[in-house]
Amino acid sequence: MKIDNIRLPIDANETKLWEIAKKKYRSGRYLAILKKSLDARNKEDIHWIYSVEFSERPIVRPRCTYLQVKKKPMQVLVVGSGPAGLFCAIRLIRSGIIPIVIERGGSVEERIQANDLFFQKRKLDPNCNVQFGEGGAGTFSDGKLNTQTKDIRNQQILETFVEFGAPEEILYLNKPHIGSDVLRRVVKNMRQFIVASGGQIKFHSFFEDFNAPNNQIVEAVIRNVLTGSIEKIPVSEAVLAIGHSSRDTFQMLVKHKVAVQPRAFAVGVRIEHLQEKINFAQYGVRYNCLPAADYKLVSHAGARSAFTFCMCPGGYVIPAASEVEGIVTNGMSNYARDAKNANSALLVQIQPEDYLRGDVLDGVKFQRALEQKAFLFGGKDYSAPVQRVEDFLIGRPTQQFGEVLPSYAAGTALADLNRVLPSYISETLKAAIFDMDQRLRGFASPDAVLTAVETRFSSPVRVLRDEQFECVSIKGIYPCGEGCGYSGGIMSSAVDGIRVAEKISEKYGAL
């Protein structure tokens, strides 16, 4: 018995759902929440909307079943342990294929130590950082699980996260998130499942090269980044779930004449406001009764499109560099989203014609040049250049902060971001800030803080693949996920990892 569109006041206890269900159907012993969303369109009447299922019998969700392969491949290698790589490996295991997963970075535990060292003492490990390591860049983020795609695998992904320790509420919340603190435990549990199932995970292992006689991969060359030792692994399939920052791997693929094409991406800054001010702008005077508010904004007021991305309520701007002498910013929230500031990427679209000079990897060069310039303006010690919004808008150097203090952990340096960013980017950002303020009052707050630069929105290249998801140039290689240009975010990356695993499983008889 299903009941939709149940409205509850924001301060109501969910036990009220039982009363409503029993009043409508008179009998029933079990209740499950199917969907929960917040309707804040009218600040005078903010309320929760539920859909529930009510039953006389225990409500058991059907679990996915997986056809087993009829024969086993020689060896499937999964390169990368971000969402695409982890979900690909787990899906392979459930079809009877036991993979080897290699990861250039360290385990979650090692990443926490490496990031603390970078944040506090500014000592960067180029192979183990916010970008590289177990769980991928998403492990040090907000863990947002909302997605624009309607793929049927989305529910499977949410259920898998819950299986490995995520809160059950992600199954029904309209805007589910896990939080970086919880996500680390979930990723660790995924690793333990892979190993317990017979799979291997090799950390600090970099996909250095491969051998592909007759355009068919037969061997992967793996370098241990700690010792420099080389291991050659015979493989029949290699899944490239390498992440959007694997620039050295892109270079290696181009060397092998793998078909790669440039693609559009976006760059910009992180913008921080007081979370309390965002809450008031979104909810009005009753914001204290509600979870930390988010926002998602798009502007066409400037010469180019601009948009917010990866908004982190009650979060932090974090150092996310993966190359020496470069500044990269990202955003992170814990599950509670209880930090003082809200932050979001504020980005401008960049098209291939903006950066192409004859090399397919010119997009990487464009990103790197911005990161190195930010490093220079930050004082050459991994401090990030920052500026108050009011000062940025009028082109005046910031002398001191106002009510918003930057949360960037590795230190900040006051700078004029108009000198850091190309003029067409800074002018688009200015127009967007004014425009977005019309829809979210306070977005253009004078004391809001901009931190430069945000460059890793997406991969600047796409590794081309065919309808079977195999690389069009080298058989047995499966470009996958965000790094190869086929997803953007945790959910879509996990979906792509599953889709690749399904194609490999079908190849070996799991139809």
C-alpha positions as CSV (number, residue, x, y, z in Angstrom):
1,M,0.0,0.0,0.0
2,K,1.7,3.2,-1.2
3,I,0.9,6.7,-0.1
4,D,2.4,9.7,-2.0
5,N,2.7,13.4,-1.3
6,I,2.4,13.3,2.5
7,R,3.1,16.8,3.8
8,L,4.7,17.1,7.3
9,P,5.8,20.3,9.0
10,I,9.5,20.8,9.2
11,D,9.5,20.1,13.0
12,A,7.2,17.1,12.9
13,N,8.4,13.7,14.1
14,E,8.4,11.0,11.4
15,T,6.2,8.8,13.7
16,K,3.4,11.0,12.3
17,L,3.8,8.9,9.1
18,W,2.5,5.9,11.0
19,E,-0.6,7.8,12.1
20,I,-1.4,8.9,8.6
21,A,-0.8,5.4,7.1
22,K,-3.1,3.7,9.7
23,K,-5.8,6.3,9.3
24,K,-5.8,5.7,5.5
25,Y,-5.5,1.9,5.5
26,R,-6.6,1.0,9.1
27,S,-4.2,-2.0,9.3
28,G,-0.5,-2.6,8.7
29,R,2.5,-3.4,10.7
30,Y,5.4,-2.3,8.6
31,L,6.2,1.1,7.1
32,A,9.1,2.1,4.8
33,I,10.0,5.6,3.5
34,L,10.3,5.6,-0.3
35,K,11.1,9.2,-0.8
36,K,11.7,12.3,1.3
37,S,12.3,15.8,-0.1
38,L,12.1,19.4,1.2
39,D,9.7,21.9,-0.4
40,A,11.1,25.3,0.3
41,R,9.6,27.2,-2.6
42,N,7.4,29.2,-0.2
43,K,9.3,30.4,2.8
44,E,6.1,30.9,4.7
45,D,5.2,27.2,4.2
46,I,8.3,25.1,4.1
47,H,7.5,21.4,4.6
48,W,8.7,17.9,4.0
49,I,7.1,15.7,1.4
50,Y,7.1,11.9,1.8
51,S,6.2,8.8,-0.1
52,V,5.8,5.7,2.0
53,E,4.9,2.1,1.7
54,F,2.7,0.4,4.3
55,S,2.3,-3.3,4.6
56,E,1.1,-6.2,6.8
57,R,4.3,-8.1,6.0
58,P,7.9,-7.1,6.3
59,I,8.9,-4.9,3.4
60,V,11.9,-6.5,1.6
61,R,13.5,-4.9,-1.4
62,P,14.4,-7.3,-4.2
63,R,18.2,-7.7,-4.5
64,C,20.0,-7.7,-7.8
65,T,21.0,-11.1,-9.2
66,Y,24.0,-11.5,-11.4
67,L,24.5,-14.0,-14.2
68,Q,27.8,-15.8,-13.8
69,V,30.4,-15.9,-16.7
70,K,30.7,-19.2,-18.5
71,K,34.4,-18.9,-18.8
72,K,37.0,-16.9,-16.9
73,P,39.2,-14.3,-18.6
74,M,43.0,-14.7,-18.2
75,Q,43.3,-11.5,-16.1
76,V,41.3,-8.3,-15.8
77,L,43.2,-5.3,-14.5
78,V,41.3,-2.3,-13.1
79,V,43.5,0.8,-13.1
80,G,42.2,3.2,-10.4
81,S,40.2,2.8,-7.3
82,G,37.8,5.8,-7.5
83,P,34.0,5.2,-7.9
84,A,34.4,3.9,-11.5
85,G,37.1,1.5,-10.6
86,L,35.6,0.2,-7.3
87,F,32.2,-0.3,-8.7
88,C,33.6,-2.0,-11.8
89,A,35.7,-4.4,-9.7
90,I,32.7,-5.2,-7.4
91,R,30.4,-5.8,-10.4
92,L,33.1,-8.1,-12.0
93,I,33.3,-10.1,-8.8
94,R,29.6,-10.6,-8.7
95,S,29.7,-12.1,-12.2
96,G,32.5,-14.4,-11.2
97,I,35.5,-12.5,-12.6
98,I,38.2,-11.7,-10.0
99,P,40.2,-8.6,-10.9
100,I,43.4,-7.0,-9.9
101,V,42.9,-3.4,-8.9
102,I,46.0,-1.1,-9.0
103,E,46.1,2.4,-7.5
104,R,48.9,4.9,-7.7
105,G,48.0,6.4,-4.4
106,G,47.7,4.9,-1.0
107,S,44.9,3.4,1.1
108,V,42.3,5.7,2.7
109,E,44.3,5.6,5.9
110,E,47.5,6.6,4.1
111,R,45.7,9.4,2.2
112,I,44.5,10.9,5.4
113,Q,48.1,11.1,6.7
114,A,49.4,12.4,3.4
115,N,46.8,15.1,3.1
116,D,47.3,16.2,6.7
117,L,51.0,16.6,6.0
118,F,50.2,18.7,2.9
119,F,47.5,20.8,4.6
120,Q,49.6,21.5,7.7
121,K,53.2,21.5,6.5
122,R,52.7,22.0,2.7
123,K,54.6,18.8,1.8
124,L,52.9,17.4,-1.3
125,D,53.0,13.8,-2.3
126,P,52.3,13.8,-6.1
127,N,50.9,10.3,-6.0
128,C,48.9,10.3,-2.8
129,N,46.8,13.3,-2.2
130,V,43.2,14.6,-2.7
131,Q,43.2,13.5,-6.4
132,F,45.0,10.1,-6.1
133,G,44.4,7.2,-3.8
134,E,41.7,4.8,-2.6
135,G,38.2,6.1,-3.4
136,G,39.4,8.8,-5.8
137,A,38.9,12.5,-5.5
138,G,35.3,11.9,-4.3
139,T,36.6,10.5,-1.0
140,F,37.6,14.0,0.0
141,S,34.5,15.8,-1.1
142,D,30.9,16.1,0.1
143,G,30.0,12.7,-1.1
144,K,27.0,14.0,-3.0
145,L,25.0,11.2,-4.7
146,N,22.5,13.2,-6.7
147,T,22.8,12.9,-10.5
148,Q,21.2,14.2,-13.7
149,T,21.1,10.7,-15.2
150,K,18.1,8.4,-15.0
151,D,20.1,5.2,-15.3
152,I,18.5,2.1,-13.9
153,R,21.8,1.3,-12.1
154,N,21.5,4.3,-9.8
155,Q,19.4,2.4,-7.2
156,Q,21.9,-0.5,-7.4
157,I,24.7,2.0,-6.6
158,L,22.9,3.5,-3.6
159,E,22.1,0.0,-2.2
160,T,25.7,-1.0,-2.6
161,F,26.8,2.1,-0.7
162,V,24.4,1.1,2.1
163,E,25.7,-2.5,2.0
164,F,29.1,-1.1,2.8
165,G,28.2,1.2,5.6
166,A,26.5,4.3,4.2
167,P,23.3,5.6,6.0
168,E,20.1,4.0,4.8
169,E,18.6,7.5,4.3
170,I,20.5,7.8,1.0
171,L,18.0,5.3,-0.5
172,Y,15.1,7.8,-0.2
173,L,16.5,11.3,0.3
174,N,15.9,13.6,-2.7
175,K,19.5,15.0,-2.4
176,P,21.5,12.2,-0.8
177,H,25.0,12.6,0.5
178,I,27.4,10.5,2.5
179,G,30.0,13.1,3.7
180,S,33.7,12.7,3.5
181,D,34.1,11.3,7.0
182,V,31.6,8.5,6.4
183,L,32.7,7.8,2.8
184,R,36.1,6.9,4.0
185,R,34.8,4.0,6.0
186,V,32.5,2.9,3.2
187,V,35.5,2.8,0.7
188,K,37.5,0.8,3.2
189,N,34.7,-1.7,3.5
190,M,34.6,-2.0,-0.3
191,R,38.3,-2.7,-0.4
192,Q,37.9,-5.5,2.3
193,F,35.1,-7.1,0.2
194,I,37.2,-7.1,-2.9
195,V,40.1,-8.8,-1.1
196,A,37.9,-11.2,0.8
197,S,36.4,-12.3,-2.6
198,G,39.8,-13.2,-3.9
199,G,40.7,-9.9,-5.7
200,Q,43.9,-8.0,-5.2
201,I,44.4,-4.3,-4.6
202,K,47.9,-3.0,-5.1
203,F,48.5,0.5,-3.8
204,H,51.3,2.8,-4.8
205,S,51.2,1.0,-8.2
206,F,51.3,3.2,-11.3
207,F,50.2,2.1,-14.8
208,E,53.5,3.0,-16.4
209,D,53.0,1.3,-19.8
210,F,51.5,-1.6,-21.7
211,N,52.4,-4.0,-24.5
212,A,49.8,-4.5,-27.3
213,P,51.1,-6.5,-30.2
214,N,48.6,-6.5,-33.1
215,N,46.7,-3.8,-31.2
216,Q,45.6,-6.2,-28.5
217,I,46.8,-5.6,-24.9
218,V,48.6,-8.6,-23.5
219,E,50.7,-7.0,-20.7
220,A,50.6,-4.1,-18.2
221,V,53.8,-2.5,-17.0
222,I,53.4,-1.4,-13.3
223,R,55.8,0.8,-11.4
224,N,55.8,0.9,-7.7
225,V,56.0,4.7,-6.9
226,L,57.7,4.1,-3.6
227,T,60.5,1.7,-4.7
228,G,60.7,2.3,-8.4
229,S,60.5,-1.4,-9.0
230,I,58.8,-2.6,-12.2
231,E,56.2,-5.5,-12.5
232,K,54.8,-6.9,-15.7
233,I,51.4,-8.4,-15.4
234,P,49.8,-10.5,-18.2
235,V,46.3,-9.1,-18.8
236,S,43.5,-9.9,-21.2
237,E,41.5,-6.7,-20.3
238,A,42.5,-3.4,-18.7
239,V,39.9,-1.0,-17.4
240,L,41.2,2.6,-17.4
241,A,39.4,4.2,-14.4
242,I,42.2,6.7,-14.1
243,G,40.5,9.9,-12.9
244,H,40.5,13.3,-14.5
245,S,44.0,14.3,-13.1
246,S,46.0,11.4,-14.6
247,R,47.9,13.6,-16.9
248,D,51.0,11.4,-17.2
249,T,48.7,8.5,-18.2
250,F,47.1,10.7,-20.9
251,Q,50.6,11.4,-22.2
252,M,51.5,7.7,-22.2
253,L,48.3,6.9,-24.1
254,V,49.0,9.5,-26.7
255,K,52.5,8.1,-27.1
256,H,50.9,4.8,-28.0
257,K,48.7,6.6,-30.6
258,V,45.5,5.8,-28.6
259,A,42.6,7.7,-30.0
260,V,42.1,10.7,-27.7
261,Q,40.2,13.9,-28.5
262,P,40.1,17.2,-26.6
263,R,36.9,18.2,-24.9
264,A,35.3,21.2,-23.2
265,F,35.8,21.7,-19.5
266,A,35.5,24.5,-16.9
267,V,37.7,26.5,-14.7
268,G,37.2,29.2,-12.1
269,V,37.3,29.7,-8.3
270,R,35.8,28.6,-5.0
271,I,33.3,31.0,-3.4
272,E,32.7,30.9,0.3
273,H,29.8,32.5,2.3
274,L,28.6,32.1,5.9
275,Q,26.4,29.0,5.9
276,E,24.0,30.9,8.1
277,K,23.5,33.5,5.4
278,I,22.8,30.8,2.8
279,N,20.4,29.1,5.1
280,F,18.5,32.4,5.6
281,A,18.4,33.2,1.9
282,Q,17.0,29.7,1.1
283,Y,14.7,29.1,4.1
284,G,13.9,32.4,5.8
285,V,13.6,32.9,9.5
286,R,13.0,29.2,10.4
287,Y,16.3,28.1,9.0
288,N,17.4,26.8,12.4
289,C,14.9,23.9,12.1
290,L,16.3,22.7,8.8
291,P,19.5,21.0,7.4
292,A,22.2,23.2,5.9
293,A,21.0,24.7,2.7
294,D,22.5,24.2,-0.7
295,Y,22.1,25.9,-4.0
296,K,22.8,25.3,-7.7
297,L,23.0,28.3,-10.0
298,V,23.6,29.0,-13.7
299,S,24.2,32.3,-15.4
300,H,24.3,33.4,-19.0
301,A,24.7,37.1,-18.1
302,G,28.3,37.2,-19.4
303,A,29.9,36.4,-22.7
304,R,30.1,32.8,-21.6
305,S,28.1,30.5,-19.4
306,A,29.0,30.2,-15.7
307,F,27.7,27.9,-13.1
308,T,28.2,26.6,-9.6
309,F,29.3,23.0,-9.0
310,C,30.0,20.7,-6.1
311,M,28.4,23.0,-3.6
312,C,29.4,21.9,-0.1
313,P,27.1,23.1,2.7
314,G,28.8,23.5,6.0
315,G,32.1,22.5,4.5
316,Y,35.7,23.5,3.7
317,V,37.8,24.6,0.7
318,I,40.6,22.1,0.5
319,P,44.0,22.0,-1.1
320,A,43.7,19.5,-4.0
321,A,47.0,19.8,-5.9
322,S,48.6,16.8,-7.5
323,E,51.6,18.4,-9.2
324,V,54.4,20.3,-7.5
325,E,54.2,24.1,-7.7
326,G,50.6,24.2,-8.6
327,I,47.4,25.3,-6.7
328,V,44.2,23.4,-7.1
329,T,41.1,23.9,-4.9
330,N,38.2,21.6,-4.2
331,G,35.4,21.4,-1.7
332,M,34.6,19.0,1.1
333,S,31.9,18.5,3.7
334,N,31.5,15.9,6.5
335,Y,28.2,14.1,7.0
336,A,27.0,16.6,9.5
337,R,27.7,19.6,7.3
338,D,28.2,21.7,10.4
339,A,31.2,23.9,9.5
340,K,30.8,27.7,9.6
341,N,31.1,28.3,5.8
342,A,29.4,27.1,2.7
343,N,31.4,26.9,-0.5
344,S,31.0,26.0,-4.1
345,A,33.0,26.0,-7.3
346,L,32.1,29.0,-9.5
347,L,33.1,28.0,-13.0
348,V,33.3,29.3,-16.6
349,Q,33.0,27.1,-19.6
350,I,36.2,26.6,-21.7
351,Q,35.9,25.2,-25.2
352,P,38.7,23.5,-27.2
353,E,39.1,26.5,-29.4
354,D,40.1,28.5,-26.4
355,Y,43.2,26.3,-25.8
356,L,44.1,24.2,-28.8
357,R,47.4,25.0,-30.4
358,G,48.1,21.8,-32.2
359,D,48.5,19.2,-29.4
360,V,45.6,17.1,-28.2
361,L,46.8,17.6,-24.6
362,D,46.7,21.4,-24.8
363,G,43.8,21.4,-22.4
364,V,46.2,19.9,-19.7
365,K,48.7,22.7,-20.5
366,F,45.9,25.3,-20.1
367,Q,44.9,23.9,-16.7
368,R,48.5,23.6,-15.5
369,A,49.4,27.1,-16.5
370,L,46.5,28.5,-14.3
371,E,47.6,26.3,-11.4
372,Q,51.2,27.4,-11.6
373,K,50.1,31.1,-11.9
374,A,48.0,30.7,-8.7
375,F,51.0,29.1,-7.0
376,L,53.0,32.2,-8.0
377,F,50.4,34.7,-6.7
378,G,50.0,32.6,-3.5
379,G,53.6,33.2,-2.6
380,K,55.2,29.9,-3.9
381,D,54.5,27.9,-0.8
382,Y,51.1,26.3,-1.6
383,S,49.2,29.1,0.0
384,A,46.2,29.9,-2.2
385,P,45.5,33.4,-3.6
386,V,42.2,34.8,-2.2
387,Q,40.1,37.9,-2.5
388,R,36.9,39.4,-1.1
389,V,34.1,39.5,-3.6
390,E,33.6,43.2,-3.4
391,D,37.3,43.8,-4.1
392,F,37.3,41.4,-7.0
393,L,34.3,43.1,-8.6
394,I,35.9,46.5,-8.6
395,G,39.4,45.4,-9.2
396,R,40.8,46.4,-5.8
397,P,43.4,44.4,-3.8
398,T,42.0,43.0,-0.6
399,Q,43.5,44.5,2.6
400,Q,41.7,42.4,5.2
401,F,38.8,39.9,5.5
402,G,35.4,40.7,6.7
403,E,32.8,38.4,8.2
404,V,33.9,35.4,6.0
405,L,37.3,33.9,6.8
406,P,38.7,31.5,4.2
407,S,38.7,27.8,5.2
408,Y,41.6,26.7,2.9
409,A,43.8,24.6,5.2
410,A,47.2,25.2,3.6
411,G,47.2,29.0,4.1
412,T,46.1,31.9,2.0
413,A,47.6,35.0,0.4
414,L,45.7,38.2,-0.4
415,A,45.8,38.7,-4.1
416,D,44.0,40.3,-7.0
417,L,42.4,37.4,-8.8
418,N,41.8,39.6,-11.9
419,R,45.6,39.2,-12.4
420,V,45.5,35.4,-11.8
421,L,42.7,34.6,-14.2
422,P,42.4,35.4,-17.9
423,S,40.2,38.5,-18.4
424,Y,37.5,36.6,-20.2
425,I,37.1,34.3,-17.2
426,S,37.2,37.0,-14.6
427,E,34.7,39.2,-16.5
428,T,32.4,36.3,-16.9
429,L,32.6,35.5,-13.2
430,K,31.8,39.1,-12.3
431,A,28.7,39.2,-14.5
432,A,27.7,35.8,-13.0
433,I,28.1,36.9,-9.4
434,F,25.8,39.9,-9.9
435,D,23.3,37.7,-11.9
436,M,23.2,34.9,-9.4
437,D,22.6,37.4,-6.6
438,Q,19.2,38.1,-8.1
439,R,18.2,34.5,-7.4
440,L,20.1,33.9,-4.2
441,R,20.2,37.1,-2.2
442,G,23.6,37.5,-0.6
443,F,25.5,35.6,-3.2
444,A,27.3,38.8,-4.1
445,S,28.0,39.6,-0.4
446,P,31.0,42.0,-0.2
447,D,32.7,39.8,2.4
448,A,32.3,36.5,0.5
449,V,35.7,35.0,-0.3
450,L,37.0,33.8,-3.6
451,T,39.9,31.2,-3.6
452,A,41.8,30.4,-6.8
453,V,42.0,28.2,-8.7
454,E,39.4,25.5,-9.4
455,T,40.7,23.6,-12.5
456,R,39.8,19.9,-12.1
457,F,36.0,20.1,-12.9
458,S,36.4,17.4,-15.5
459,S,38.9,15.7,-17.8
460,P,40.2,17.8,-20.7
461,V,40.3,14.8,-22.9
462,R,38.2,11.8,-24.0
463,V,39.7,8.4,-24.8
464,L,37.5,7.1,-27.6
465,R,35.7,3.8,-27.2
466,D,33.3,1.8,-29.3
467,E,29.8,0.4,-28.6
468,Q,31.4,-2.5,-26.6
469,F,33.2,0.2,-24.5
470,E,36.6,-1.0,-25.8
471,C,39.2,1.5,-26.9
472,V,38.9,2.1,-30.6
473,S,42.7,1.9,-31.0
474,I,43.7,-1.0,-28.7
475,K,41.5,-4.0,-28.0
476,G,41.2,-5.1,-24.5
477,I,41.5,-1.6,-23.1
478,Y,38.3,-0.2,-21.6
479,P,38.3,3.6,-21.1
480,C,36.1,4.3,-18.1
481,G,34.7,7.0,-15.9
482,E,35.5,10.6,-15.4
483,G,39.2,10.5,-16.4
484,C,38.4,9.1,-19.8
485,G,35.6,11.6,-20.4
486,Y,32.5,9.5,-19.8
487,S,31.2,10.7,-16.4
488,G,31.2,13.6,-14.0
489,G,30.7,12.9,-10.3
490,I,30.4,9.9,-8.0
491,M,27.1,8.5,-9.3
492,S,27.8,8.7,-13.0
493,S,31.3,7.4,-12.6
494,A,30.0,4.4,-10.6
495,V,27.4,3.8,-13.3
496,D,30.1,3.8,-16.0
497,G,32.2,1.4,-14.0
498,I,29.3,-1.0,-13.8
499,R,28.5,-0.7,-17.5
500,V,32.1,-1.5,-18.4
501,A,32.0,-4.5,-16.0
502,E,28.8,-5.7,-17.7
503,K,30.4,-5.5,-21.1
504,I,33.4,-7.5,-20.0
505,S,31.1,-10.1,-18.3
506,E,29.0,-10.4,-21.5
507,K,32.2,-11.0,-23.4
508,Y,32.7,-14.1,-21.2
509,G,29.3,-15.5,-21.4
510,A,27.2,-13.7,-18.8
511,L,24.3,-12.8,-21.0
